[in-house]
């Protein structure tokens, strides 16, 4: 099946609509990641304050006590990075489709 300029335009409009949602989603995910990382650091600091032993033992105890918040922060940062990568991919696809549409119009399709 041969694609027409109208088919490409429909794809371009769909990508643009999805890209318009990108900044809000990225902002929300970035805020969530920053908050999760802050909560993790706070949990580590609190655990470090009550830990006993030498410095290395206290650090290890604090890391263990805050392991659950580390996982939450890691997942939140991964979601944010994935959304940014998806937006970059969509932008690349959009540029490719625009070039394809230009070529089709120049070729008289």
C-alpha beads as a LAMMPS data file, in Angstrom:
LAMMPS data file: protein, C-alpha beads

109 atoms
108 bonds

1 atom types
1 bond types

-500.0 500.0 xlo xhi
-500.0 500.0 ylo yhi
-500.0 500.0 zlo zhi

Masses

1 110.0

Atoms # bond

1 1 1 0.000 0.000 0.000
2 1 1 1.360 3.396 -0.982
3 1 1 1.239 6.246 1.480
4 1 1 -0.228 9.521 0.355
5 1 1 0.610 13.013 1.580
6 1 1 -2.706 12.972 3.442
7 1 1 -1.645 9.804 5.288
8 1 1 1.584 11.486 6.334
9 1 1 -0.305 14.603 7.439
10 1 1 -2.570 12.489 9.654
11 1 1 0.524 10.955 11.276
12 1 1 2.079 14.397 11.725
13 1 1 -1.050 15.716 13.424
14 1 1 -1.137 12.692 15.735
15 1 1 2.509 13.170 16.703
16 1 1 2.016 16.871 17.304
17 1 1 -0.952 16.166 19.584
18 1 1 1.107 13.690 21.587
19 1 1 4.060 16.089 21.753
20 1 1 1.791 18.830 23.105
21 1 1 1.139 16.662 26.177
22 1 1 4.871 16.031 26.643
23 1 1 5.926 19.128 28.612
24 1 1 3.238 18.676 31.275
25 1 1 3.985 14.975 31.671
26 1 1 7.723 15.603 31.857
27 1 1 7.246 18.357 34.437
28 1 1 5.064 16.127 36.616
29 1 1 7.499 13.218 36.381
30 1 1 10.492 15.422 37.115
31 1 1 8.805 16.851 40.213
32 1 1 7.912 13.339 41.361
33 1 1 11.496 12.178 40.835
34 1 1 12.949 15.143 42.711
35 1 1 10.531 14.624 45.603
36 1 1 11.313 10.909 45.759
37 1 1 15.048 11.595 45.765
38 1 1 14.610 14.189 48.523
39 1 1 12.523 11.746 50.569
40 1 1 15.213 9.114 50.135
41 1 1 17.980 11.462 51.221
42 1 1 15.901 12.517 54.215
43 1 1 15.372 8.876 55.199
44 1 1 19.109 8.206 54.900
45 1 1 19.926 11.277 56.998
46 1 1 17.428 10.334 59.711
47 1 1 18.724 6.773 59.853
48 1 1 22.305 8.022 59.967
49 1 1 21.503 10.221 62.963
50 1 1 20.298 7.281 65.076
51 1 1 22.769 4.664 63.837
52 1 1 25.554 3.445 66.113
53 1 1 29.042 2.179 65.375
54 1 1 31.912 3.578 63.392
55 1 1 31.333 5.790 60.338
56 1 1 31.181 2.938 57.821
57 1 1 28.805 0.927 60.003
58 1 1 26.497 3.931 60.432
59 1 1 26.513 4.589 56.676
60 1 1 25.691 0.949 55.947
61 1 1 22.907 0.928 58.545
62 1 1 21.439 4.119 57.086
63 1 1 21.518 2.724 53.537
64 1 1 19.764 -0.437 54.697
65 1 1 17.150 1.515 56.650
66 1 1 16.365 3.673 53.609
67 1 1 16.491 0.921 50.970
68 1 1 12.769 1.120 50.223
69 1 1 12.914 4.859 49.531
70 1 1 15.970 4.325 47.310
71 1 1 13.918 1.986 45.130
72 1 1 11.053 4.476 44.888
73 1 1 13.461 7.263 43.917
74 1 1 15.179 5.064 41.339
75 1 1 11.865 4.129 39.707
76 1 1 10.672 7.753 39.678
77 1 1 13.906 8.894 37.989
78 1 1 13.634 6.043 35.455
79 1 1 10.062 7.060 34.572
80 1 1 11.181 10.649 34.059
81 1 1 14.104 9.594 31.855
82 1 1 11.857 7.289 29.824
83 1 1 9.378 10.109 29.177
84 1 1 12.176 12.429 28.025
85 1 1 13.511 9.725 25.703
86 1 1 10.033 9.137 24.308
87 1 1 9.602 12.849 23.577
88 1 1 12.971 12.924 21.802
89 1 1 11.894 9.911 19.740
90 1 1 8.598 11.560 18.848
91 1 1 10.416 14.745 17.813
92 1 1 12.711 12.709 15.593
93 1 1 9.761 10.898 14.032
94 1 1 8.036 14.212 13.427
95 1 1 11.064 15.605 11.588
96 1 1 11.274 12.439 9.497
97 1 1 7.605 12.658 8.558
98 1 1 7.920 16.337 7.681
99 1 1 10.861 15.547 5.403
100 1 1 8.896 12.704 3.832
101 1 1 5.924 14.988 3.231
102 1 1 8.160 17.609 1.649
103 1 1 9.714 14.998 -0.608
104 1 1 6.272 13.686 -1.619
105 1 1 5.082 17.150 -2.510
106 1 1 8.214 17.915 -4.489
107 1 1 7.899 14.592 -6.321
108 1 1 4.293 15.416 -7.149
109 1 1 2.642 12.671 -5.140

Bonds

1 1 1 2
2 1 2 3
3 1 3 4
4 1 4 5
5 1 5 6
6 1 6 7
7 1 7 8
8 1 8 9
9 1 9 10
10 1 10 11
11 1 11 12
12 1 12 13
13 1 13 14
14 1 14 15
15 1 15 16
16 1 16 17
17 1 17 18
18 1 18 19
19 1 19 20
20 1 20 21
21 1 21 22
22 1 22 23
23 1 23 24
24 1 24 25
25 1 25 26
26 1 26 27
27 1 27 28
28 1 28 29
29 1 29 30
30 1 30 31
31 1 31 32
32 1 32 33
33 1 33 34
34 1 34 35
35 1 35 36
36 1 36 37
37 1 37 38
38 1 38 39
39 1 39 40
40 1 40 41
41 1 41 42
42 1 42 43
43 1 43 44
44 1 44 45
45 1 45 46
46 1 46 47
47 1 47 48
48 1 48 49
49 1 49 50
50 1 50 51
51 1 51 52
52 1 52 53
53 1 53 54
54 1 54 55
55 1 55 56
56 1 56 57
57 1 57 58
58 1 58 59
59 1 59 60
60 1 60 61
61 1 61 62
62 1 62 63
63 1 63 64
64 1 64 65
65 1 65 66
66 1 66 67
67 1 67 68
68 1 68 69
69 1 69 70
70 1 70 71
71 1 71 72
72 1 72 73
73 1 73 74
74 1 74 75
75 1 75 76
76 1 76 77
77 1 77 78
78 1 78 79
79 1 79 80
80 1 80 81
81 1 81 82
82 1 82 83
83 1 83 84
84 1 84 85
85 1 85 86
86 1 86 87
87 1 87 88
88 1 88 89
89 1 89 90
90 1 90 91
91 1 91 92
92 1 92 93
93 1 93 94
94 1 94 95
95 1 95 96
96 1 96 97
97 1 97 98
98 1 98 99
99 1 99 100
100 1 100 101
101 1 101 102
102 1 102 103
103 1 103 104
104 1 104 105
105 1 105 106
106 1 106 107
107 1 107 108
108 1 108 109
